[in-house]
Amino acid sequence: MQMFDAVLFDCDGVLVDSESISAAVMRDRLAARGWAMTLADCLSLLHGKALKDLAELIAERTGDVVDEVWMAQFRALRDVQLDRHVRAVPHIHEALVALQSRGLRMACASGADRVKIELQLARTGLAPFFAGHIFSGHEVARNKPWPDVYLAAAEGLGVAPERCAVVEDSVTGVRAGVAAGARVFGYAPLAGAEALRAVGAGRVLNSMAELTLALASPLT
């Protein structure tokens, strides 16, 4: 008997290697408004957060009003760069094929806007794995770290949350998966293993080549 009936994936940093691309666009935009920082600092600032959650800080540091127009301009610049440069996370294609062959249902449940999610999945060839099962945190009442997008994904697949595995790379996302009642697997390149374990990840992976075996093994 399989331990899970479905696997719910975050998008950025889990399925696609996009974080540094978006961060570079934001770094340049903020620098032009007087807030200079390194790419690493900007990446840390953005990781796992929705843009609206940073609106007050950006306004404080730059004087900009981060309204719908500001966010739309940023997203347009970001999407151009993602379309040119985004790549799939190493080994994720093989992992998805293996999980699909085992009959596991899969969904993408991201805190990002739907345009970004669908652009990236299409650009990396991952879209067919999630056809009809893409869920955006912008389309539920509360985005991550609230569980709403993962609960919506589980319901959309017809699977109880406790029979779902969630794969996340951020503290914010792990908290959302735990709050949904799912079992959470962390992917550690950015947040770090200890940070993910501290908020409830039952197992932390360093490579997506480990995912298929990890999902078949008891969590300790």
C-alpha positions in Angstrom: 0.0 0.0 0.0 1.3 3.4 -0.9 1.9 5.9 1.9 0.3 8.7 -0.2 -2.4 9.1 -2.8 -1.2 12.4 -4.1 1.8 14.7 -4.2 1.3 18.5 -4.1 4.2 20.5 -5.4 5.2 24.1 -4.8 6.4 25.7 -8.1 9.3 28.2 -7.6 12.4 26.5 -6.3 10.7 23.0 -6.3 9.7 22.4 -9.9 11.5 25.3 -11.6 14.8 27.1 -10.9 13.4 30.6 -11.0 14.1 32.2 -7.7 17.3 34.0 -8.7 15.8 35.2 -11.9 12.9 36.9 -10.2 15.2 38.3 -7.5 17.5 39.8 -10.1 14.6 41.7 -11.6 13.5 42.9 -8.2 17.0 43.9 -7.2 17.4 46.1 -10.3 14.0 47.7 -9.8 14.7 48.5 -6.2 18.2 49.7 -6.9 16.8 52.2 -9.5 14.6 53.6 -6.7 17.5 53.9 -4.2 17.5 50.6 -2.3 20.7 48.8 -3.3 21.3 45.2 -2.2 23.1 42.1 -3.3 21.3 39.4 -5.3 21.7 37.1 -2.3 20.1 39.6 0.0 17.2 40.2 -2.4 16.8 36.4 -2.8 16.5 36.0 0.9 14.0 38.9 1.1 11.7 37.4 -1.5 12.0 33.7 -0.8 8.6 32.2 0.0 6.9 35.6 0.2 4.1 37.1 -1.8 4.9 40.5 -3.3 2.0 42.2 -1.5 3.6 41.1 1.9 6.6 43.3 1.1 4.7 46.3 0.0 5.1 48.2 3.2 8.8 47.6 3.4 9.4 48.5 -0.2 7.4 51.7 0.3 9.4 52.6 3.4 12.8 52.0 1.6 12.0 53.6 -1.8 9.0 55.8 -1.4 7.1 53.9 -4.0 3.4 53.0 -3.5 3.3 49.3 -4.2 -0.1 49.2 -5.8 -1.6 47.0 -8.6 0.1 49.1 -11.2 3.5 48.8 -9.5 3.1 45.0 -9.2 1.9 44.6 -12.7 5.0 46.4 -14.0 7.3 44.2 -12.0 5.5 41.1 -13.1 5.8 42.0 -16.7 9.5 42.6 -16.4 9.9 39.4 -14.4 7.9 37.3 -16.9 10.1 38.4 -19.8 13.2 37.1 -18.0 11.5 33.9 -16.8 10.4 33.1 -20.3 14.0 33.5 -21.5 15.9 31.8 -18.7 13.8 29.6 -16.4 14.8 25.9 -16.3 13.4 22.9 -14.6 14.9 21.9 -11.2 17.5 19.1 -11.9 16.0 15.6 -11.8 12.4 16.8 -11.5 11.3 15.4 -14.9 12.5 11.9 -14.0 10.8 12.1 -10.5 7.5 13.2 -12.0 7.5 10.4 -14.6 8.3 7.9 -11.8 5.5 9.2 -9.6 3.0 9.2 -12.5 3.9 5.6 -13.3 3.0 4.6 -9.7 -0.5 6.1 -10.2 0.0 9.0 -7.8 -2.1 12.1 -8.5 -0.2 15.3 -8.7 -0.9 19.0 -8.4 1.0 22.3 -8.4 0.0 24.5 -5.5 2.0 27.7 -5.6 1.8 31.1 -3.8 2.5 32.8 -7.2 0.1 34.3 -9.7 -1.3 31.9 -12.3 0.3 33.6 -15.2 3.7 33.0 -13.7 3.0 29.4 -12.8 1.7 28.5 -16.2 4.4 30.3 -18.0 7.1 28.5 -16.1 5.5 25.0 -16.4 5.0 25.5 -20.1 8.6 26.8 -20.6 10.1 23.9 -18.8 8.0 21.1 -20.3 6.4 20.3 -17.0 2.8 21.5 -17.8 1.5 18.1 -18.9 2.1 16.6 -15.5 -0.3 19.1 -13.9 -2.9 19.7 -16.6 -6.1 20.8 -14.9 -4.5 20.7 -11.5 -2.7 24.1 -11.0 -3.7 26.1 -8.0 -2.6 29.7 -7.2 -2.4 31.3 -3.8 -3.8 34.4 -5.5 -7.1 32.6 -6.1 -7.9 31.5 -2.5 -8.9 33.5 0.5 -5.4 33.4 2.1 -2.0 32.7 0.6 0.8 30.8 2.2 1.6 30.3 5.1 -2.1 29.7 5.4 -3.1 26.2 4.2 -5.8 27.4 1.7 -4.0 26.6 -1.6 -3.0 23.1 -0.4 -6.5 22.4 0.8 -7.8 23.5 -2.6 -5.3 21.3 -4.4 -6.2 18.3 -2.3 -9.9 18.9 -2.9 -9.3 19.3 -6.6 -7.6 15.9 -6.7 -10.3 14.3 -4.6 -7.8 13.3 -1.9 -7.9 13.9 1.8 -5.1 16.2 2.9 -3.6 13.6 5.3 -3.1 11.3 2.3 -1.1 14.0 0.5 2.6 14.7 0.5 3.6 18.3 0.0 7.0 19.2 -1.5 8.2 22.7 -0.4 11.5 24.7 -0.3 10.5 27.6 1.9 9.6 28.1 5.6 6.4 29.8 4.5 5.4 26.9 2.3 6.3 24.2 4.8 4.1 26.0 7.3 1.2 26.0 4.8 1.6 22.3 4.1 1.7 21.4 7.8 -1.3 23.6 8.5 -3.2 21.7 5.7 -2.6 18.4 7.5 -0.3 17.0 4.8 3.1 15.4 5.3 5.7 17.8 4.2 9.0 17.0 2.4 11.4 19.9 2.3 13.8 20.7 -0.5 16.7 22.5 1.0 18.9 24.5 -1.4 17.8 27.9 -0.4 16.2 27.8 3.1 18.5 25.1 4.5 17.5 21.8 6.1 17.4 22.9 9.7 15.0 25.8 9.0 12.6 23.5 7.1 12.7 20.9 9.8 12.1 23.5 12.5 8.7 24.3 11.0 7.6 20.8 10.4 9.2 19.2 7.3 9.4 15.5 8.1 12.2 14.8 5.7 14.5 17.2 3.8 15.9 16.4 0.4 19.1 17.8 -1.2 18.2 16.6 -4.7 15.1 15.8 -6.5 16.8 12.5 -7.5 15.9 11.5 -3.9 12.2 12.3 -4.1 10.7 9.0 -5.4 12.5 6.9 -2.8 11.7 9.3 0.0 8.0 9.3 -0.8 8.0 5.5 -0.6 9.8 5.4 2.8 8.3 6.0 6.3 8.9 9.4 7.7 11.0 9.4 10.9 
